[in-house]
Amino acid sequence: MSQHTVSFSDVVVRPLLASDLNAVVEVDRSTTKIARRSYFEKRLTSALRKPKRHFQIAVTSAGGKLLGFLLARQVGGEFGRSESAVMLESVSVSMEARHCGLGQRLLSALIDLLRARGVELLVLHVDWRNHAMLRFAASAGFVLGPRLVLERPVQRMSLAHTEEILETTPKQIRNLRESDFDAVVQMDRVLTQLDRTQYFQRKFDEVLNESTISISLAAECDGQVVAYAIARVDYGSEGRVEPTAALHTIGVAAAYAGQGFGVAILSQLFDNLSALHVESIETEVSSNSFGLLRFLYRFGFVSSQRLLLQKQLL
């Protein structure tokens, strides 16, 4: 089939189904030239398990052939966000159906669904060199968001002050456990002056039940949890070939601030990621979070090549 042969009159927009997996992989392969089956399989499984957290839409021909798809997931609370937000993770249209407006049709269906559920913000990470995606986002009304995307390689850096803290103040770092929930929520409540219990319920569920690899960590002192880092590894998100980690939340109990626990937990996280052959980690920070920015810059984070775009929905 040649391009420009599909019109709005002969397509159907519907929820993505588990049975669409093979077709999704093929549509994605036709545009990215790589196979990301495990990534899509994981996303579809997560959506079946927690449908209210995931938004997955398909567009098909009148005969039922998958022409394109869209994946998005709830992210309100990550990176210190207070508003309800959804991340657009992937949108793709098969080569045969390009330039017919199907991507915008998928996005419009998503926006209608999100507004009906009271979601305030739709966000998107885009490499500034991905001109096609930037044009798509601009035509849909996305604007540059007021948050910075930072990244760094995961190997240990030579930081004199950091190494001194780690040598003189050994920390007990371990995987995050379900029993850490109350301590983490309380630490966050003190730090942010917000009750984000629902956010942490979702994150703990993802960390303990959805992730095949546990990389979220807690630090103990005298038998108490005094710091934590919640992160995830995605193999194939946002069109990337290489596995990339995202640091969603980090916190240190106020009474233990400045004692090296944040440094220690990030250092252990990077060591774990390096062992998994993950090359980089990224995070989002509000542009006015000066203390956190200073800490992350000191720890080797730099501005990412990826831009944070957003579209206000309500």
VOLOLO-322525 format. One record per residue (C-alpha): residue number from 1; x, y, z; residue in three letters. Coordinates in steps of 0.5 Angstrom, whole numbers, plus 500, padded with zeros to 3 digits. Each point is the difference from the previous one (the first is absolute). Example, Ala and Ser with C-alpha at 12.3 -4.5 7.8 and 13.67 -1.06 7.14 Angstrom:
PASE    i   c1   c2   c3   aa
PASE    1  525  491  516  Ala
PASE    2  502  507  498  Ser
REM end
This chain:
PASE    i   c1   c2   c3   aa
PASE    1  500  500  500  Met
PASE    2  503  507  498  Ser
PASE    3  500  506  505  Gln
PASE    4  494  505  500  His
PASE    5  495  494  499  Thr
PASE    6  497  500  507  Val
PASE    7  494  505  502  Ser
PASE    8  497  502  506  Phe
PASE    9  493  497  497  Ser
PASE   10  503  493  500  Asp
PASE   11  504  499  507  Val
PASE   12  498  498  507  Val
PASE   13  503  503  506  Val
PASE   14  499  495  506  Arg
PASE   15  504  498  507  Pro
PASE   16  506  496  498  Leu
PASE   17  499  492  502  Leu
PASE   18  505  495  502  Ala
PASE   19  499  496  494  Ser
PASE   20  503  507  496  Asp
PASE   21  507  498  502  Leu
PASE   22  502  497  494  Asn
PASE   23  497  506  496  Ala
PASE   24  503  505  505  Val
PASE   25  507  497  499  Val
PASE   26  500  500  493  Glu
PASE   27  497  507  499  Val
PASE   28  506  503  505  Asp
PASE   29  505  495  496  Arg
PASE   30  498  504  493  Ser
PASE   31  502  507  503  Thr
PASE   32  505  498  505  Thr
PASE   33  504  494  496  Lys
PASE   34  500  497  507  Ile
PASE   35  496  495  503  Ala
PASE   36  498  502  507  Arg
PASE   37  495  494  502  Arg
PASE   38  502  499  507  Ser
PASE   39  499  508  501  Tyr
PASE   40  493  499  497  Phe
PASE   41  498  494  504  Glu
PASE   42  502  503  506  Lys
PASE   43  496  506  499  Arg
PASE   44  494  496  498  Leu
PASE   45  500  495  506  Thr
PASE   46  501  506  505  Ser
PASE   47  494  503  496  Ala
PASE   48  495  494  501  Leu
PASE   49  503  500  507  Arg
PASE   50  498  507  502  Lys
PASE   51  496  503  495  Pro
PASE   52  499  507  503  Lys
PASE   53  507  501  500  Arg
PASE   54  501  499  493  His
PASE   55  497  503  493  Phe
PASE   56  501  496  494  Gln
PASE   57  496  501  494  Ile
PASE   58  500  497  493  Ala
PASE   59  498  503  493  Val
PASE   60  498  494  495  Thr
PASE   61  498  500  493  Ser
PASE   62  492  498  499  Ala
PASE   63  502  493  499  Gly
PASE   64  504  500  506  Gly
PASE   65  507  500  498  Lys
PASE   66  504  504  505  Leu
PASE   67  503  507  497  Leu
PASE   68  503  503  507  Gly
PASE   69  500  501  507  Phe
PASE   70  501  504  506  Leu
PASE   71  503  498  507  Leu
PASE   72  499  505  506  Ala
PASE   73  501  499  508  Arg
PASE   74  498  504  506  Gln
PASE   75  506  503  503  Val
PASE   76  497  505  505  Gly
PASE   77  505  501  506  Gly
PASE   78  506  498  496  Glu
PASE   79  506  505  501  Phe
PASE   80  496  504  505  Gly
PASE   81  494  501  496  Arg
PASE   82  494  502  503  Ser
PASE   83  495  501  495  Glu
PASE   84  497  494  496  Ser
PASE   85  504  498  494  Ala
PASE   86  500  495  495  Val
PASE   87  506  498  496  Met
PASE   88  500  499  492  Leu
PASE   89  505  494  499  Glu
PASE   90  499  498  493  Ser
PASE   91  496  502  494  Val
PASE   92  501  496  493  Ser
PASE   93  496  499  494  Val
PASE   94  502  495  495  Ser
PASE   95  504  503  493  Met
PASE   96  494  498  496  Glu
PASE   97  496  505  504  Ala
PASE   98  504  506  501  Arg
PASE   99  498  507  499  His
PASE  100  493  498  500  Cys
PASE  101  499  504  507  Gly
PASE  102  499  493  504  Leu
PASE  103  505  502  505  Gly
PASE  104  496  506  502  Gln
PASE  105  494  496  500  Arg
PASE  106  503  496  505  Leu
PASE  107  503  506  504  Leu
PASE  108  493  503  500  Ser
PASE  109  497  493  502  Ala
PASE  110  504  500  506  Leu
PASE  111  499  508  502  Ile
PASE  112  493  498  500  Asp
PASE  113  501  494  505  Leu
PASE  114  504  504  504  Leu
PASE  115  496  506  501  Arg
PASE  116  494  496  502  Ala
PASE  117  504  497  505  Arg
PASE  118  502  507  503  Gly
PASE  119  508  499  498  Val
PASE  120  503  507  500  Glu
PASE  121  506  499  496  Leu
PASE  122  503  496  494  Leu
PASE  123  508  500  500  Val
PASE  124  505  497  495  Leu
PASE  125  507  499  499  His
PASE  126  503  502  493  Val
PASE  127  507  500  498  Asp
PASE  128  501  507  497  Trp
PASE  129  503  496  494  Arg
PASE  130  494  496  499  Asn
PASE  131  497  506  495  His
PASE  132  494  495  498  Ala
PASE  133  497  499  507  Met
PASE  134  501  508  502  Leu
PASE  135  496  502  494  Arg
PASE  136  495  495  502  Phe
PASE  137  500  503  507  Ala
PASE  138  500  507  498  Ala
PASE  139  494  499  495  Ser
PASE  140  496  497  506  Ala
PASE  141  501  506  505  Gly
PASE  142  506  497  504  Phe
PASE  143  505  505  503  Val
PASE  144  506  500  503  Leu
PASE  145  499  498  508  Gly
PASE  146  503  504  506  Pro
PASE  147  504  494  502  Arg
PASE  148  507  498  498  Leu
PASE  149  502  493  498  Val
PASE  150  507  498  503  Leu
PASE  151  504  494  498  Glu
PASE  152  507  496  501  Arg
PASE  153  504  494  499  Pro
PASE  154  499  495  506  Val
PASE  155  507  498  501  Gln
PASE  156  503  503  506  Arg
PASE  157  503  507  499  Met
PASE  158  507  502  504  Ser
PASE  159  497  505  505  Leu
PASE  160  505  502  506  Ala
PASE  161  494  502  505  His
PASE  162  496  495  498  Thr
PASE  163  505  494  501  Glu
PASE  164  502  503  506  Glu
PASE  165  493  500  503  Ile
PASE  166  499  492  497  Leu
PASE  167  507  498  504  Glu
PASE  168  499  503  506  Thr
PASE  169  492  499  501  Thr
PASE  170  498  493  497  Pro
PASE  171  493  499  499  Lys
PASE  172  495  494  500  Gln
PASE  173  497  500  493  Ile
PASE  174  495  495  498  Arg
PASE  175  494  499  496  Asn
PASE  176  494  503  501  Leu
PASE  177  494  496  504  Arg
PASE  178  493  500  501  Glu
PASE  179  501  501  507  Ser
PASE  180  504  507  499  Asp
PASE  181  493  503  497  Phe
PASE  182  498  504  507  Asp
PASE  183  507  503  501  Ala
PASE  184  501  502  493  Val
PASE  185  493  504  500  Val
PASE  186  502  503  506  Gln
PASE  187  507  502  498  Met
PASE  188  496  503  493  Asp
PASE  189  495  504  504  Arg
PASE  190  505  503  505  Val
PASE  191  504  502  493  Leu
PASE  192  494  502  496  Thr
PASE  193  495  502  505  Gln
PASE  194  495  496  496  Leu
PASE  195  497  494  501  Asp
PASE  196  502  495  494  Arg
PASE  197  497  494  502  Thr
PASE  198  497  498  494  Gln
PASE  199  506  501  496  Tyr
PASE  200  504  496  504  Phe
PASE  201  495  494  500  Gln
PASE  202  501  500  493  Arg
PASE  203  507  501  499  Lys
PASE  204  501  494  506  Phe
PASE  205  495  496  496  Asp
PASE  206  504  501  493  Glu
PASE  207  507  499  504  Val
PASE  208  498  494  503  Leu
PASE  209  495  496  496  Asn
PASE  210  501  503  493  Glu
PASE  211  508  501  499  Ser
PASE  212  504  493  498  Thr
PASE  213  506  504  503  Ile
PASE  214  500  503  506  Ser
PASE  215  504  507  500  Ile
PASE  216  497  504  506  Ser
PASE  217  504  501  506  Leu
PASE  218  499  501  507  Ala
PASE  219  505  503  505  Ala
PASE  220  500  498  507  Glu
PASE  221  504  503  507  Cys
PASE  222  499  496  506  Asp
PASE  223  494  496  498  Gly
PASE  224  496  506  497  Gln
PASE  225  499  501  492  Val
PASE  226  503  507  500  Val
PASE  227  500  501  492  Ala
PASE  228  498  497  494  Tyr
PASE  229  500  500  492  Ala
PASE  230  494  498  496  Ile
PASE  231  503  499  492  Ala
PASE  232  498  495  495  Arg
PASE  233  503  497  493  Val
PASE  234  497  501  494  Asp
PASE  235  502  495  494  Tyr
PASE  236  497  504  494  Gly
PASE  237  496  506  503  Ser
PASE  238  499  506  495  Glu
PASE  239  503  497  494  Gly
PASE  240  507  499  503  Arg
PASE  241  504  493  499  Val
PASE  242  505  500  506  Glu
PASE  243  497  499  507  Pro
PASE  244  499  506  504  Thr
PASE  245  499  502  507  Ala
PASE  246  495  505  503  Ala
PASE  247  501  503  507  Leu
PASE  248  493  501  502  His
PASE  249  501  502  508  Thr
PASE  250  506  501  505  Ile
PASE  251  499  502  507  Gly
PASE  252  504  500  506  Val
PASE  253  497  501  507  Ala
PASE  254  501  507  503  Ala
PASE  255  504  498  506  Ala
PASE  256  505  497  496  Tyr
PASE  257  501  505  494  Ala
PASE  258  507  502  498  Gly
PASE  259  503  493  503  Gln
PASE  260  501  497  493  Gly
PASE  261  494  495  500  Phe
PASE  262  498  503  493  Gly
PASE  263  507  500  497  Val
PASE  264  500  492  503  Ala
PASE  265  493  498  497  Ile
PASE  266  502  503  493  Leu
PASE  267  507  497  500  Ser
PASE  268  497  493  501  Gln
PASE  269  494  501  495  Leu
PASE  270  505  502  495  Phe
PASE  271  504  494  502  Asp
PASE  272  494  496  499  Asn
PASE  273  498  503  493  Leu
PASE  274  507  499  498  Ser
PASE  275  500  492  501  Ala
PASE  276  494  500  496  Leu
PASE  277  503  503  494  His
PASE  278  496  507  501  Val
PASE  279  504  505  497  Glu
PASE  280  496  506  502  Ser
PASE  281  495  503  505  Ile
PASE  282  495  506  500  Glu
PASE  283  496  504  504  Thr
PASE  284  495  506  500  Glu
PASE  285  501  506  505  Val
PASE  286  496  506  501  Ser
PASE  287  504  506  497  Ser
PASE  288  500  504  507  Asn
PASE  289  502  494  504  Ser
PASE  290  507  503  502  Phe
PASE  291  502  495  505  Gly
PASE  292  498  494  496  Leu
PASE  293  503  503  494  Leu
PASE  294  507  501  504  Arg
PASE  295  500  493  503  Phe
PASE  296  499  497  493  Leu
PASE  297  505  505  496  Tyr
PASE  298  505  498  505  Arg
PASE  299  499  493  499  Phe
PASE  300  501  500  493  Gly
PASE  301  493  501  497  Phe
PASE  302  500  505  494  Val
PASE  303  495  503  495  Ser
PASE  304  497  494  496  Ser
PASE  305  499  500  492  Gln
PASE  306  492  499  502  Arg
PASE  307  495  505  501  Leu
PASE  308  494  500  504  Leu
PASE  309  494  502  496  Leu
PASE  310  493  501  504  Gln
PASE  311  493  501  498  Lys
PASE  312  495  503  505  Gln
PASE  313  494  496  500  Leu
PASE  314  495  504  505  Leu
REM end
